[in-house]
Amino acid sequence: MKRTTIHAWLMLLPAMTLLVAFTHYPAIKTIIASFWTTGRGRRESQFAGLDNYAKLLGDDVFWQVLGNNLIYAAITIPVSIALAISMALFVNKKLLGRSAVRMAYFTPTVLPLIAVANIWLFFYTPGFGLIDQIRGLFGLPEQNWMGSPSTALYTMMAVTIWKEAGFFMIFYLAALQAISPSLYEAAEIEGAPRWAVFRRITLPLLMPTTLFVSVNAVINAFRMIDHIFTMTGGGPNNASSLLLFYIYEVAFRQWNTAYAATLTVVMLVILAALAIGQFFFLDRKVHYK
Protein backbone atom coordinates (compact mmCIF):
# COMPACT_ATOMS: atom_id res chain seq x y z
CA MET A 1 0.00 0.00 0.00
CA LYS A 2 2.79 2.39 0.93
CA ARG A 3 4.65 1.59 -2.29
CA THR A 4 1.51 2.29 -4.31
CA THR A 5 1.04 5.62 -2.55
CA ILE A 6 4.65 6.67 -3.24
CA HIS A 7 4.26 5.65 -6.88
CA ALA A 8 1.06 7.72 -7.16
CA TRP A 9 2.73 10.82 -5.68
CA LEU A 10 5.68 10.41 -8.04
CA MET A 11 3.26 10.30 -10.97
CA LEU A 12 1.61 13.50 -9.75
CA LEU A 13 4.88 15.28 -8.98
CA PRO A 14 5.62 16.72 -12.49
CA ALA A 15 2.12 18.19 -12.86
CA MET A 16 2.13 19.49 -9.28
CA THR A 17 5.54 21.09 -9.78
CA LEU A 18 4.38 22.93 -12.89
CA LEU A 19 1.12 23.96 -11.21
CA VAL A 20 2.86 25.36 -8.14
CA ALA A 21 5.71 26.99 -10.08
CA PHE A 22 3.62 28.66 -12.77
CA THR A 23 0.22 29.18 -11.09
CA HIS A 24 0.17 29.16 -7.28
CA TYR A 25 3.54 30.78 -6.62
CA PRO A 26 3.06 33.64 -9.13
CA ALA A 27 -0.44 34.24 -7.73
CA ILE A 28 0.87 34.54 -4.18
CA LYS A 29 3.72 36.79 -5.31
CA THR A 30 1.25 39.00 -7.17
CA ILE A 31 -0.94 39.41 -4.08
CA ILE A 32 2.12 40.30 -1.98
CA ALA A 33 3.40 42.74 -4.62
CA SER A 34 0.09 44.62 -4.58
CA PHE A 35 0.92 45.85 -1.05
CA TRP A 36 4.31 47.29 -2.05
CA THR A 37 5.55 50.12 -4.24
CA THR A 38 7.43 49.61 -7.49
CA GLY A 39 11.18 49.66 -7.09
CA ARG A 40 13.05 51.68 -9.70
CA GLY A 41 16.82 51.82 -10.07
CA ARG A 42 18.42 52.30 -6.68
CA ARG A 43 15.09 53.04 -5.03
CA GLU A 44 13.87 49.84 -3.45
CA SER A 45 10.23 48.96 -3.15
CA GLN A 46 8.58 49.87 0.13
CA PHE A 47 5.54 48.58 1.97
CA ALA A 48 2.54 50.64 0.88
CA GLY A 49 -0.31 48.88 2.64
CA LEU A 50 -3.60 49.59 0.90
CA ASP A 51 -2.33 52.65 -1.00
CA ASN A 52 -2.44 50.86 -4.36
CA TYR A 53 -6.02 49.82 -3.76
CA ALA A 54 -6.95 53.37 -2.73
CA LYS A 55 -5.35 54.62 -5.95
CA LEU A 56 -7.38 52.08 -7.91
CA LEU A 57 -10.66 53.42 -6.48
CA GLY A 58 -9.82 56.87 -7.85
CA ASP A 59 -8.50 55.65 -11.21
CA ASP A 60 -10.95 56.78 -13.90
CA VAL A 61 -9.24 54.66 -16.57
CA PHE A 62 -9.68 51.52 -14.43
CA TRP A 63 -13.41 52.11 -14.06
CA GLN A 64 -13.71 52.80 -17.78
CA VAL A 65 -11.92 49.60 -18.84
CA LEU A 66 -13.80 47.60 -16.19
CA GLY A 67 -17.07 48.91 -17.61
CA ASN A 68 -15.88 48.03 -21.11
CA ASN A 69 -15.03 44.52 -19.95
CA LEU A 70 -18.40 43.98 -18.29
CA ILE A 71 -20.23 45.15 -21.43
CA TYR A 72 -17.91 43.01 -23.55
CA ALA A 73 -18.62 39.92 -21.41
CA ALA A 74 -22.37 40.58 -21.17
CA ILE A 75 -22.70 40.60 -24.96
CA THR A 76 -20.07 38.15 -26.23
CA ILE A 77 -20.81 35.31 -23.79
CA PRO A 78 -24.55 34.79 -24.42
CA VAL A 79 -24.26 35.49 -28.15
CA SER A 80 -21.34 33.06 -28.55
CA ILE A 81 -23.15 30.35 -26.60
CA ALA A 82 -26.45 30.83 -28.47
CA LEU A 83 -24.64 30.77 -31.81
CA ALA A 84 -22.65 27.69 -30.78
CA ILE A 85 -25.83 25.81 -29.83
CA SER A 86 -27.48 26.81 -33.12
CA MET A 87 -24.50 25.64 -35.16
CA ALA A 88 -24.25 22.38 -33.20
CA LEU A 89 -27.93 21.64 -33.76
CA PHE A 90 -27.52 22.35 -37.47
CA VAL A 91 -24.45 20.18 -38.07
CA ASN A 92 -25.85 17.38 -35.90
CA LYS A 93 -28.55 16.78 -38.53
CA LYS A 94 -28.18 14.62 -41.60
CA LEU A 95 -27.23 17.05 -44.35
CA LEU A 96 -25.15 17.02 -47.51
CA GLY A 97 -21.50 17.91 -46.86
CA ARG A 98 -21.92 17.83 -43.08
CA SER A 99 -18.20 17.27 -42.43
CA ALA A 100 -17.29 20.26 -44.59
CA VAL A 101 -19.79 22.46 -42.75
CA ARG A 102 -18.41 21.35 -39.38
CA MET A 103 -14.88 22.13 -40.54
CA ALA A 104 -15.97 25.55 -41.81
CA TYR A 105 -17.56 26.40 -38.46
CA PHE A 106 -14.49 25.24 -36.54
CA THR A 107 -11.86 26.87 -38.81
CA PRO A 108 -11.84 30.30 -37.06
CA THR A 109 -10.87 28.55 -33.83
CA VAL A 110 -7.64 27.06 -35.19
CA LEU A 111 -6.47 30.25 -36.87
CA PRO A 112 -3.72 32.17 -34.99
CA LEU A 113 -5.05 35.16 -33.06
CA ILE A 114 -2.84 37.60 -34.95
CA ALA A 115 -4.01 36.18 -38.28
CA VAL A 116 -7.64 36.59 -37.17
CA ALA A 117 -6.96 40.20 -36.19
CA ASN A 118 -5.41 40.96 -39.57
CA ILE A 119 -8.36 39.37 -41.41
CA TRP A 120 -10.77 41.59 -39.52
CA LEU A 121 -8.55 44.63 -40.05
CA PHE A 122 -9.25 44.16 -43.75
CA PHE A 123 -12.99 43.94 -43.04
CA TYR A 124 -12.99 47.14 -40.96
CA THR A 125 -10.65 49.31 -43.05
CA PRO A 126 -12.49 52.55 -43.89
CA GLY A 127 -13.32 53.06 -47.55
CA PHE A 128 -11.98 49.91 -49.16
CA GLY A 129 -12.60 47.30 -46.42
CA LEU A 130 -15.10 44.53 -47.09
CA ILE A 131 -17.82 45.99 -44.83
CA ASP A 132 -17.62 49.47 -46.39
CA GLN A 133 -17.54 47.94 -49.86
CA ILE A 134 -20.84 46.19 -49.13
CA ARG A 135 -22.29 49.31 -47.53
CA GLY A 136 -21.27 51.30 -50.61
CA LEU A 137 -23.53 49.11 -52.77
CA PHE A 138 -26.48 50.55 -50.84
CA GLY A 139 -25.20 54.12 -50.97
CA LEU A 140 -24.15 54.21 -47.32
CA PRO A 141 -21.21 56.44 -46.27
CA GLU A 142 -17.81 55.20 -45.12
CA GLN A 143 -17.40 54.36 -41.44
CA ASN A 144 -14.24 54.30 -39.34
CA TRP A 145 -15.31 51.30 -37.30
CA MET A 146 -12.21 50.96 -35.14
CA GLY A 147 -11.52 54.68 -34.89
CA SER A 148 -14.87 55.71 -33.47
CA PRO A 149 -15.44 55.51 -29.68
CA SER A 150 -19.03 54.41 -30.25
CA THR A 151 -18.13 51.36 -32.37
CA ALA A 152 -14.55 50.37 -31.44
CA LEU A 153 -15.53 48.04 -28.60
CA TYR A 154 -18.22 46.35 -30.69
CA THR A 155 -15.74 45.61 -33.46
CA MET A 156 -13.74 43.61 -30.92
CA MET A 157 -16.89 41.80 -29.84
CA ALA A 158 -17.63 40.68 -33.41
CA VAL A 159 -14.13 39.21 -33.74
CA THR A 160 -14.46 37.32 -30.46
CA ILE A 161 -17.89 35.90 -31.26
CA TRP A 162 -16.72 34.81 -34.72
CA LYS A 163 -13.70 33.02 -33.24
CA GLU A 164 -15.20 31.47 -30.10
CA ALA A 165 -18.58 30.23 -31.36
CA GLY A 166 -16.97 27.46 -33.42
CA PHE A 167 -14.88 26.35 -30.44
CA PHE A 168 -17.90 26.12 -28.15
CA MET A 169 -19.83 24.33 -30.91
CA ILE A 170 -17.54 21.30 -30.59
CA PHE A 171 -18.55 20.78 -26.96
CA TYR A 172 -22.24 21.17 -27.73
CA LEU A 173 -21.96 18.80 -30.69
CA ALA A 174 -20.40 16.15 -28.46
CA ALA A 175 -23.14 16.69 -25.87
CA LEU A 176 -25.89 16.39 -28.50
CA GLN A 177 -24.47 13.11 -29.76
CA ALA A 178 -24.51 11.75 -26.19
CA ILE A 179 -28.28 12.28 -25.83
CA SER A 180 -30.23 9.05 -26.23
CA PRO A 181 -32.32 8.97 -29.45
CA SER A 182 -35.07 7.19 -27.52
CA LEU A 183 -35.98 10.47 -25.82
CA TYR A 184 -36.66 12.11 -29.17
CA GLU A 185 -38.55 9.05 -30.38
CA ALA A 186 -40.80 9.18 -27.32
CA ALA A 187 -41.42 12.90 -27.87
CA GLU A 188 -42.27 12.24 -31.52
CA ILE A 189 -44.77 9.53 -30.55
CA GLU A 190 -46.41 11.96 -28.13
CA GLY A 191 -46.62 14.56 -30.90
CA ALA A 192 -44.55 17.16 -29.07
CA PRO A 193 -43.73 20.26 -31.17
CA ARG A 194 -40.12 20.91 -32.13
CA TRP A 195 -39.71 23.91 -29.79
CA ALA A 196 -41.09 21.91 -26.84
CA VAL A 197 -38.63 19.09 -27.57
CA PHE A 198 -35.75 21.55 -27.56
CA ARG A 199 -36.92 23.31 -24.39
CA ARG A 200 -37.87 20.20 -22.42
CA ILE A 201 -35.29 17.67 -23.58
CA THR A 202 -32.34 19.11 -25.48
CA LEU A 203 -31.68 22.30 -23.52
CA PRO A 204 -31.82 20.72 -20.03
CA LEU A 205 -29.51 17.91 -21.10
CA LEU A 206 -27.07 20.49 -22.47
CA MET A 207 -26.86 22.37 -19.15
CA PRO A 208 -23.69 20.62 -17.87
CA THR A 209 -21.97 21.59 -21.12
CA THR A 210 -23.39 25.11 -20.84
CA LEU A 211 -21.93 25.48 -17.34
CA PHE A 212 -18.51 24.35 -18.57
CA VAL A 213 -18.67 26.60 -21.64
CA SER A 214 -19.91 29.63 -19.72
CA VAL A 215 -17.08 29.43 -17.17
CA ASN A 216 -14.55 29.25 -19.98
CA ALA A 217 -16.30 32.08 -21.82
CA VAL A 218 -16.06 34.34 -18.76
CA ILE A 219 -12.35 33.62 -18.42
CA ASN A 220 -11.81 34.30 -22.13
CA ALA A 221 -13.73 37.57 -21.88
CA PHE A 222 -11.35 38.87 -19.22
CA ARG A 223 -8.11 37.61 -20.73
CA MET A 224 -8.58 38.89 -24.28
CA ILE A 225 -5.65 41.06 -25.31
CA ASP A 226 -4.29 39.89 -28.68
CA HIS A 227 -6.98 41.43 -30.87
CA ILE A 228 -6.87 44.74 -29.02
CA PHE A 229 -3.09 44.86 -29.23
CA THR A 230 -3.15 44.28 -33.00
CA MET A 231 -6.28 46.14 -34.06
CA THR A 232 -7.00 49.19 -31.88
CA GLY A 233 -4.31 49.48 -29.23
CA GLY A 234 -7.09 50.14 -26.73
CA GLY A 235 -8.18 53.33 -28.48
CA PRO A 236 -9.63 55.66 -29.23
CA ASN A 237 -9.37 57.15 -25.73
CA ASN A 238 -9.56 53.69 -24.08
CA ALA A 239 -12.91 53.00 -25.77
CA SER A 240 -11.85 49.46 -26.72
CA SER A 241 -9.45 48.80 -23.85
CA LEU A 242 -10.20 45.86 -21.56
CA LEU A 243 -8.88 45.07 -18.10
CA LEU A 244 -6.05 42.73 -19.07
CA PHE A 245 -4.83 45.14 -21.76
CA TYR A 246 -4.80 47.95 -19.18
CA ILE A 247 -2.78 45.73 -16.83
CA TYR A 248 -0.30 45.13 -19.65
CA GLU A 249 0.03 48.87 -20.29
CA VAL A 250 0.54 49.67 -16.61
CA ALA A 251 3.09 46.89 -16.14
CA PHE A 252 5.16 47.13 -19.33
CA ARG A 253 4.64 50.65 -20.67
CA GLN A 254 4.30 52.65 -17.49
CA TRP A 255 6.51 50.14 -15.62
CA ASN A 256 4.36 50.33 -12.49
CA THR A 257 4.43 46.64 -11.60
CA ALA A 258 3.01 47.12 -8.11
CA TYR A 259 -0.12 48.83 -9.41
CA ALA A 260 -0.38 46.24 -12.18
CA ALA A 261 -0.28 43.54 -9.48
CA THR A 262 -3.14 45.32 -7.70
CA LEU A 263 -5.18 45.37 -10.90
CA THR A 264 -4.43 41.69 -11.41
CA VAL A 265 -5.65 40.81 -7.92
CA VAL A 266 -8.89 42.69 -8.57
CA MET A 267 -9.35 40.85 -11.87
CA LEU A 268 -8.79 37.49 -10.17
CA VAL A 269 -11.34 38.37 -7.48
CA ILE A 270 -13.89 39.32 -10.16
CA LEU A 271 -13.28 36.08 -12.07
CA ALA A 272 -13.54 34.00 -8.90
CA ALA A 273 -16.80 35.72 -7.91
CA LEU A 274 -18.29 35.19 -11.36
CA ALA A 275 -17.23 31.53 -11.47
CA ILE A 276 -18.65 30.84 -8.00
CA GLY A 277 -21.86 32.63 -8.95
CA GLN A 278 -22.20 30.54 -12.09
CA PHE A 279 -21.78 27.30 -10.14
CA PHE A 280 -24.30 28.32 -7.47
CA PHE A 281 -26.98 29.68 -9.83
CA LEU A 282 -26.62 27.05 -12.56
CA ASP A 283 -26.04 24.03 -10.33
CA ARG A 284 -29.78 23.37 -9.87
CA LYS A 285 -30.28 23.37 -13.64
CA VAL A 286 -27.23 21.28 -14.51
CA HIS A 287 -28.73 17.92 -13.51
CA TYR A 288 -31.82 16.99 -15.49
CA LYS A 289 -34.60 15.51 -13.38
C-alpha positions in Angstrom: 0.0 0.0 0.0 2.8 2.4 0.9 4.6 1.6 -2.3 1.5 2.3 -4.3 1.0 5.6 -2.5 4.6 6.7 -3.2 4.3 5.6 -6.9 1.1 7.7 -7.2 2.7 10.8 -5.7 5.7 10.4 -8.0 3.3 10.3 -11.0 1.6 13.5 -9.7 4.9 15.3 -9.0 5.6 16.7 -12.5 2.1 18.2 -12.9 2.1 19.5 -9.3 5.5 21.1 -9.8 4.4 22.9 -12.9 1.1 24.0 -11.2 2.9 25.4 -8.1 5.7 27.0 -10.1 3.6 28.7 -12.8 0.2 29.2 -11.1 0.2 29.2 -7.3 3.5 30.8 -6.6 3.1 33.6 -9.1 -0.4 34.2 -7.7 0.9 34.5 -4.2 3.7 36.8 -5.3 1.2 39.0 -7.2 -0.9 39.4 -4.1 2.1 40.3 -2.0 3.4 42.7 -4.6 0.1 44.6 -4.6 0.9 45.9 -1.1 4.3 47.3 -2.0 5.5 50.1 -4.2 7.4 49.6 -7.5 11.2 49.7 -7.1 13.1 51.7 -9.7 16.8 51.8 -10.1 18.4 52.3 -6.7 15.1 53.0 -5.0 13.9 49.8 -3.5 10.2 49.0 -3.1 8.6 49.9 0.1 5.5 48.6 2.0 2.5 50.6 0.9 -0.3 48.9 2.6 -3.6 49.6 0.9 -2.3 52.6 -1.0 -2.4 50.9 -4.4 -6.0 49.8 -3.8 -6.9 53.4 -2.7 -5.3 54.6 -5.9 -7.4 52.1 -7.9 -10.7 53.4 -6.5 -9.8 56.9 -7.8 -8.5 55.7 -11.2 -11.0 56.8 -13.9 -9.2 54.7 -16.6 -9.7 51.5 -14.4 -13.4 52.1 -14.1 -13.7 52.8 -17.8 -11.9 49.6 -18.8 -13.8 47.6 -16.2 -17.1 48.9 -17.6 -15.9 48.0 -21.1 -15.0 44.5 -19.9 -18.4 44.0 -18.3 -20.2 45.2 -21.4 -17.9 43.0 -23.5 -18.6 39.9 -21.4 -22.4 40.6 -21.2 -22.7 40.6 -25.0 -20.1 38.2 -26.2 -20.8 35.3 -23.8 -24.5 34.8 -24.4 -24.3 35.5 -28.1 -21.3 33.1 -28.6 -23.1 30.4 -26.6 -26.4 30.8 -28.5 -24.6 30.8 -31.8 -22.7 27.7 -30.8 -25.8 25.8 -29.8 -27.5 26.8 -33.1 -24.5 25.6 -35.2 -24.2 22.4 -33.2 -27.9 21.6 -33.8 -27.5 22.3 -37.5 -24.4 20.2 -38.1 -25.9 17.4 -35.9 -28.6 16.8 -38.5 -28.2 14.6 -41.6 -27.2 17.0 -44.4 -25.1 17.0 -47.5 -21.5 17.9 -46.9 -21.9 17.8 -43.1 -18.2 17.3 -42.4 -17.3 20.3 -44.6 -19.8 22.5 -42.8 -18.4 21.4 -39.4 -14.9 22.1 -40.5 -16.0 25.6 -41.8 -17.6 26.4 -38.5 -14.5 25.2 -36.5 -11.9 26.9 -38.8 -11.8 30.3 -37.1 -10.9 28.5 -33.8 -7.6 27.1 -35.2 -6.5 30.3 -36.9 -3.7 32.2 -35.0 -5.0 35.2 -33.1 -2.8 37.6 -35.0 -4.0 36.2 -38.3 -7.6 36.6 -37.2 -7.0 40.2 -36.2 -5.4 41.0 -39.6 -8.4 39.4 -41.4 -10.8 41.6 -39.5 -8.5 44.6 -40.1 -9.3 44.2 -43.8 -13.0 43.9 -43.0 -13.0 47.1 -41.0 -10.6 49.3 -43.1 -12.5 52.6 -43.9 -13.3 53.1 -47.5 -12.0 49.9 -49.2 -12.6 47.3 -46.4 -15.1 44.5 -47.1 -17.8 46.0 -44.8 -17.6 49.5 -46.4 -17.5 47.9 -49.9 -20.8 46.2 -49.1 -22.3 49.3 -47.5 -21.3 51.3 -50.6 -23.5 49.1 -52.8 -26.5 50.6 -50.8 -25.2 54.1 -51.0 -24.2 54.2 -47.3 -21.2 56.4 -46.3 -17.8 55.2 -45.1 -17.4 54.4 -41.4 -14.2 54.3 -39.3 -15.3 51.3 -37.3 -12.2 51.0 -35.1 -11.5 54.7 -34.9 -14.9 55.7 -33.5 -15.4 55.5 -29.7 -19.0 54.4 -30.3 -18.1 51.4 -32.4 -14.5 50.4 -31.4 -15.5 48.0 -28.6 -18.2 46.3 -30.7 -15.7 45.6 -33.5 -13.7 43.6 -30.9 -16.9 41.8 -29.8 -17.6 40.7 -33.4 -14.1 39.2 -33.7 -14.5 37.3 -30.5 -17.9 35.9 -31.3 -16.7 34.8 -34.7 -13.7 33.0 -33.2 -15.2 31.5 -30.1 -18.6 30.2 -31.4 -17.0 27.5 -33.4 -14.9 26.4 -30.4 -17.9 26.1 -28.1 -19.8 24.3 -30.9 -17.5 21.3 -30.6 -18.5 20.8 -27.0 -22.2 21.2 -27.7 -22.0 18.8 -30.7 -20.4 16.1 -28.5 -23.1 16.7 -25.9 -25.9 16.4 -28.5 -24.5 13.1 -29.8 -24.5 11.7 -26.2 -28.3 12.3 -25.8 -30.2 9.1 -26.2 -32.3 9.0 -29.4 -35.1 7.2 -27.5 -36.0 10.5 -25.8 -36.7 12.1 -29.2 -38.6 9.0 -30.4 -40.8 9.2 -27.3 -41.4 12.9 -27.9 -42.3 12.2 -31.5 -44.8 9.5 -30.6 -46.4 12.0 -28.1 -46.6 14.6 -30.9 -44.5 17.2 -29.1 -43.7 20.3 -31.2 -40.1 20.9 -32.1 -39.7 23.9 -29.8 -41.1 21.9 -26.8 -38.6 19.1 -27.6 -35.7 21.5 -27.6 -36.9 23.3 -24.4 -37.9 20.2 -22.4 -35.3 17.7 -23.6 -32.3 19.1 -25.5 -31.7 22.3 -23.5 -31.8 20.7 -20.0 -29.5 17.9 -21.1 -27.1 20.5 -22.5 -26.9 22.4 -19.2 -23.7 20.6 -17.9 -22.0 21.6 -21.1 -23.4 25.1 -20.8 -21.9 25.5 -17.3 -18.5 24.4 -18.6 -18.7 26.6 -21.6 -19.9 29.6 -19.7 -17.1 29.4 -17.2 -14.5 29.3 -20.0 -16.3 32.1 -21.8 -16.1 34.3 -18.8 -12.3 33.6 -18.4 -11.8 34.3 -22.1 -13.7 37.6 -21.9 -11.4 38.9 -19.2 -8.1 37.6 -20.7 -8.6 38.9 -24.3 -5.7 41.1 -25.3 -4.3 39.9 -28.7 -7.0 41.4 -30.9 -6.9 44.7 -29.0 -3.1 44.9 -29.2 -3.1 44.3 -33.0 -6.3 46.1 -34.1 -7.0 49.2 -31.9 -4.3 49.5 -29.2 -7.1 50.1 -26.7 -8.2 53.3 -28.5 -9.6 55.7 -29.2 -9.4 57.1 -25.7 -9.6 53.7 -24.1 -12.9 53.0 -25.8 -11.9 49.5 -26.7 -9.4 48.8 -23.9 -10.2 45.9 -21.6 -8.9 45.1 -18.1 -6.0 42.7 -19.1 -4.8 45.1 -21.8 -4.8 48.0 -19.2 -2.8 45.7 -16.8 -0.3 45.1 -19.6 0.0 48.9 -20.3 0.5 49.7 -16.6 3.1 46.9 -16.1 5.2 47.1 -19.3 4.6 50.6 -20.7 4.3 52.6 -17.5 6.5 50.1 -15.6 4.4 50.3 -12.5 4.4 46.6 -11.6 3.0 47.1 -8.1 -0.1 48.8 -9.4 -0.4 46.2 -12.2 -0.3 43.5 -9.5 -3.1 45.3 -7.7 -5.2 45.4 -10.9 -4.4 41.7 -11.4 -5.7 40.8 -7.9 -8.9 42.7 -8.6 -9.4 40.8 -11.9 -8.8 37.5 -10.2 -11.3 38.4 -7.5 -13.9 39.3 -10.2 -13.3 36.1 -12.1 -13.5 34.0 -8.9 -16.8 35.7 -7.9 -18.3 35.2 -11.4 -17.2 31.5 -11.5 -18.6 30.8 -8.0 -21.9 32.6 -9.0 -22.2 30.5 -12.1 -21.8 27.3 -10.1 -24.3 28.3 -7.5 -27.0 29.7 -9.8 -26.6 27.0 -12.6 -26.0 24.0 -10.3 -29.8 23.4 -9.9 -30.3 23.4 -13.6 -27.2 21.3 -14.5 -28.7 17.9 -13.5 -31.8 17.0 -15.5 -34.6 15.5 -13.4 
